[in-house]
């Protein structure tokens, strides 16, 4: 018997059609956020202007399930969704009604380190844990298998030259406009197959799958 989590999906894997979470932050706004003094308040020294600023798309798996439980003597059904990063495997709650979708990007999403089965397993695990810990959810259960779809999350990726000729990355969330956190930065580094310690020399950025917006 297969150990693969039971999910409802018509997708065969990460390769193929990704629906894109629609960006709200344009390139000029992202550049302004990167140049704002407060953006670099956690660093001892503010870096120079980025060598390149590109819009890239991180691959995620979206899983949506119906959760059933009793509240105030009546049956309640609630829709719960999460996104699972296809590189780090980290999952988080996601409200798909607050972000518009559009067709695939002009170029493929960045590389994914985790396969489709692993993403499905992590998505199901997250939804089950959320259901078990949900407040007011006495006797809560998933009402059938979650439906899964691939998503591409837009990030404004800034490439900076550091000392010793190495490159480093920063970024702005192209939906919320905030500086990316450590988890998203790690996902970018994994997708680009570089780390701050072994990044390619200046002038040789490894930008696999990136969609260049500055020519």
C-alpha positions as CSV (number, residue, x, y, z in Angstrom):
1,X,0.0,0.0,0.0
2,X,1.3,3.4,-0.9
3,X,2.3,5.8,1.9
4,X,1.6,8.8,-0.2
5,X,-0.9,11.2,1.5
6,X,-4.4,11.1,0.0
7,X,-4.9,14.4,-1.8
8,X,-7.2,15.6,-4.5
9,X,-5.1,16.9,-7.3
10,X,-5.1,17.0,-11.1
11,X,-1.5,18.1,-11.2
12,X,1.3,15.6,-11.9
13,X,4.0,17.6,-10.3
14,X,5.8,21.0,-10.1
15,X,6.7,21.1,-13.8
16,X,3.8,22.6,-15.7
17,X,1.2,25.3,-15.2
18,X,1.6,27.5,-12.1
19,X,-1.0,30.1,-11.3
20,X,0.7,33.3,-10.2
21,X,-0.2,35.2,-7.1
22,X,-0.7,38.7,-8.5
23,X,1.9,41.2,-7.6
24,X,0.9,44.6,-6.1
25,X,4.4,46.2,-5.9
26,X,6.0,47.5,-9.0
27,X,9.7,47.7,-9.7
28,X,10.0,51.4,-8.8
29,X,8.3,50.9,-5.5
30,X,10.5,47.9,-4.7
31,X,13.6,50.0,-5.4
32,X,12.3,52.7,-3.1
33,X,11.8,50.2,-0.3
34,X,15.3,48.8,-0.8
35,X,16.8,52.3,-0.6
36,X,14.9,53.4,2.5
37,X,17.2,53.7,5.6
38,X,14.8,51.7,7.8
39,X,15.1,48.7,5.4
40,X,18.7,48.2,6.5
41,X,18.3,49.0,10.2
42,X,19.4,45.5,11.2
43,X,22.7,45.8,9.3
44,X,25.8,47.5,10.5
45,X,26.6,48.9,7.1
46,X,24.1,49.7,4.4
47,X,25.2,48.1,1.0
48,X,25.5,50.0,-2.2
49,X,22.8,50.0,-4.8
50,X,21.9,46.5,-6.1
51,X,23.7,45.2,-9.2
52,X,20.4,43.9,-10.4
53,X,16.8,44.0,-9.4
54,X,14.6,41.2,-10.8
55,X,11.1,39.9,-10.4
56,X,11.4,36.2,-9.7
57,X,8.7,33.6,-8.7
58,X,9.1,31.1,-5.9
59,X,7.3,27.8,-6.3
60,X,4.7,26.9,-3.6
61,X,2.1,24.2,-3.2
62,X,-1.3,25.4,-2.1
63,X,-3.6,23.0,-0.3
64,X,-7.2,23.7,0.6
65,X,-9.4,21.6,2.8
66,X,-12.8,21.8,4.4
67,X,-12.7,21.5,8.2
68,X,-15.9,20.4,10.0
69,X,-16.6,20.9,13.7
70,X,-19.3,21.6,16.2
71,X,-19.8,25.1,17.7
72,X,-22.6,26.3,19.9
73,X,-24.5,23.1,19.2
74,X,-24.4,23.3,15.5
75,X,-22.2,21.8,12.7
76,X,-19.7,24.3,11.2
77,X,-17.7,23.9,8.0
78,X,-14.7,26.1,7.4
79,X,-12.3,26.4,4.4
80,X,-8.7,26.4,5.4
81,X,-5.7,26.9,3.0
82,X,-2.0,26.8,3.4
83,X,1.1,27.4,1.2
84,X,4.1,25.1,1.4
85,X,7.4,26.3,0.1
86,X,8.8,23.9,-2.6
87,X,12.3,24.6,-1.4
88,X,12.3,24.8,2.4
89,X,9.1,22.8,3.0
90,X,7.8,25.4,5.5
91,X,4.0,25.8,5.5
92,X,1.9,28.7,6.6
93,X,-1.8,29.8,6.6
94,X,-2.9,31.4,3.5
95,X,-6.2,33.2,2.6
96,X,-6.6,32.8,-1.2
97,X,-9.6,35.2,-1.2
98,X,-7.2,38.1,-0.5
99,X,-4.8,37.6,-3.4
100,X,-5.8,37.6,-7.0
101,X,-4.5,35.0,-9.4
102,X,-3.3,35.4,-12.9
103,X,-1.8,33.2,-15.6
104,X,1.8,32.0,-15.5
105,X,4.8,34.3,-15.4
106,X,6.9,35.3,-18.3
107,X,9.4,32.6,-17.6
108,X,9.3,29.6,-15.3
109,X,9.3,29.8,-11.5
110,X,12.6,29.2,-9.8
111,X,13.8,25.7,-9.1
112,X,12.1,23.5,-6.5
113,X,14.1,21.2,-4.2
114,X,11.2,19.1,-2.9
115,X,9.1,16.8,-5.1
116,X,5.4,16.8,-5.5
117,X,4.8,13.9,-3.0
118,X,6.8,15.5,-0.3
119,X,4.9,18.8,-0.7
120,X,1.6,17.0,-0.5
121,X,2.7,15.2,2.6
122,X,3.8,18.5,4.3
123,X,0.6,20.2,3.3
124,X,-1.6,17.5,4.7
125,X,0.5,17.4,7.9
126,X,0.0,21.2,8.3
127,X,-3.7,21.0,7.8
128,X,-4.1,18.1,10.2
129,X,-2.1,19.9,12.9
130,X,-4.1,23.1,12.3
131,X,-7.3,21.2,12.6
132,X,-6.2,19.5,15.9
133,X,-5.1,22.8,17.5
134,X,-7.9,25.1,16.2
135,X,-9.7,26.9,18.9
136,X,-13.4,26.1,19.4
137,X,-12.9,23.1,17.1
138,X,-14.1,20.3,19.4
139,X,-14.0,17.1,17.4
140,X,-12.8,19.0,14.3
141,X,-11.9,16.9,11.3
142,X,-10.9,17.3,7.7
143,X,-13.9,16.8,5.5
144,X,-12.3,14.8,2.7
145,X,-8.8,15.1,1.1
146,X,-7.3,18.6,0.5
147,X,-7.2,19.9,-3.1
148,X,-3.7,21.0,-4.1
149,X,-2.5,23.3,-6.8
150,X,0.9,24.8,-7.7
151,X,1.4,28.6,-7.1
152,X,4.2,31.0,-8.1
153,X,4.9,33.7,-5.5
154,X,6.4,37.0,-6.8
155,X,9.5,38.4,-5.1
156,X,11.6,41.4,-6.1
157,X,15.1,39.9,-5.8
158,X,18.0,42.4,-5.3
159,X,21.5,41.1,-5.9
160,X,24.3,42.9,-4.0
161,X,28.1,42.7,-4.3
162,X,29.8,42.1,-1.0
163,X,33.4,42.1,-0.1
164,X,35.8,39.6,-1.8
165,X,33.7,39.8,-4.9
166,X,30.9,37.6,-3.7
167,X,27.2,38.2,-4.2
168,X,24.4,38.3,-1.7
169,X,20.6,38.6,-2.0
170,X,17.9,40.6,-0.4
171,X,14.3,41.0,-1.5
172,X,10.9,42.7,-1.3
173,X,7.7,40.7,-1.2
174,X,5.9,41.8,-4.4
175,X,2.5,41.3,-2.8
176,X,2.9,42.9,0.6
177,X,5.8,45.3,-0.1
178,X,7.7,44.3,3.0
179,X,11.3,43.0,3.3
180,X,11.5,39.3,3.0
181,X,12.1,37.3,6.1
182,X,14.8,34.7,6.7
183,X,12.6,31.8,5.6
184,X,11.9,33.4,2.2
185,X,15.6,34.4,1.8
186,X,16.6,30.8,2.5
187,X,14.1,29.6,-0.1
188,X,15.7,32.0,-2.7
189,X,19.2,30.8,-1.9
190,X,18.1,27.2,-2.3
191,X,16.2,27.9,-5.5
192,X,19.2,29.8,-6.9
193,X,21.6,27.1,-5.7
194,X,23.9,29.6,-4.0
195,X,24.7,30.6,-0.5
196,X,26.4,33.8,0.8
197,X,29.6,31.7,1.3
198,X,29.9,30.2,-2.1
199,X,28.0,32.7,-4.3
200,X,29.5,33.2,-7.8
201,X,31.9,36.0,-8.5
202,X,30.6,39.4,-9.4
203,X,29.5,39.6,-12.9
204,X,28.5,35.9,-13.0
205,X,25.2,35.8,-11.1
206,X,23.5,32.4,-11.2
207,X,20.0,33.4,-11.9
208,X,18.3,30.2,-13.0
209,X,14.7,30.8,-14.1
210,X,14.7,34.5,-13.2
211,X,12.5,37.0,-15.1
212,X,14.7,40.0,-15.7
213,X,12.9,43.3,-15.6
214,X,15.8,45.8,-16.0
215,X,17.0,44.6,-19.3
